[in-house]
Structure formats: structure tokens, C-alpha cells
Amino acid sequence: MLTLVTMTLTGFILPNFYDDLNWEPLIGYAVFLTVMSVTMTILSVMLWRKRKSVKEEGLPGHGDEQDEYKK
């Protein structure tokens, strides 16, 4: 998350320091950020769902360890 915020801020700051910077590199940078953001979002959702399903199954070593002590 910190990486995406830093890269997004860079996309807004760079045009202020380079007068000869055209729109083509900025569009390319925006597309790159979009692809990275979508990829990271998909991976996060997949991992979140996997952790949720493992926790619901109650596999040993993957759930709440306090539940095992209560039994």
C-alpha cells in the first residue's frame, strides 16, 4: 500500500519539475499503476478468501488457538 501511494505521489510531483515531460510517459505510468493496483487487489482478495475458508474449516494450526484450549 505504501508503495502504491509513493508511486502515485511521484506521478503528480514529476510533472512539476520537468517542463518537457509530455503526456505519453504519464499515461504509461498511470497504466502501470493501474495494472499493479488491480493485481495487488486480486491477490489480496484471493488470500483473504483462502484464510477465511481455512479458518471456517477449523484445520489445526490455522485457526484460533484459543478455541483449542477451550475444548
C-alpha positions in Angstrom: 0.0 0.0 0.0 2.8 2.4 0.9 4.5 1.6 -2.4 1.4 2.5 -4.4 0.9 5.7 -2.5 4.5 6.7 -3.1 4.3 5.9 -6.8 1.0 7.8 -7.2 2.5 10.9 -5.5 5.5 10.6 -7.8 3.2 10.7 -10.7 1.8 14.0 -9.5 5.1 15.5 -8.5 7.3 14.7 -11.5 5.4 16.9 -14.0 6.1 19.9 -11.7 9.9 19.5 -12.0 10.2 18.5 -15.7 8.9 21.1 -18.2 9.5 19.0 -21.2 7.6 15.9 -19.9 4.8 15.1 -22.3 1.6 13.2 -21.6 2.8 9.9 -23.1 5.1 8.9 -20.2 2.5 10.0 -17.7 -0.2 7.8 -19.4 2.2 4.9 -19.4 2.9 5.4 -15.7 -0.8 5.6 -15.0 -1.4 2.4 -16.8 1.4 0.7 -14.9 0.0 1.9 -11.6 -3.5 0.7 -12.6 -2.2 -2.8 -13.5 -0.2 -3.0 -10.2 -3.2 -1.9 -8.2 -5.6 -4.4 -9.9 -3.0 -7.2 -9.5 -2.5 -6.5 -5.8 -6.2 -6.2 -5.2 -6.9 -9.5 -6.8 -4.1 -11.2 -4.8 -5.3 -9.6 -1.6 -8.9 -10.8 -2.1 -7.7 -14.3 -3.0 -5.6 -14.6 0.1 -8.4 -13.1 2.3 -10.9 -15.7 1.0 -8.4 -18.5 1.4 -7.7 -17.5 5.0 -11.4 -17.3 5.7 -12.1 -20.7 4.3 -9.2 -22.3 6.2 -10.4 -20.7 9.4 -14.0 -21.9 8.8 -12.8 -25.5 8.2 -11.1 -25.4 11.5 -7.9 -27.0 10.4 -5.4 -27.4 13.2 -2.7 -24.8 13.3 -4.6 -22.4 11.1 -7.5 -21.3 13.3 -7.8 -19.5 16.6 -5.5 -21.3 19.1 -7.7 -20.2 22.0 -10.6 -22.3 20.7 -8.5 -25.4 21.1 -7.8 -24.6 24.7 -11.5 -24.1 25.4 -12.3 -27.7 24.3 
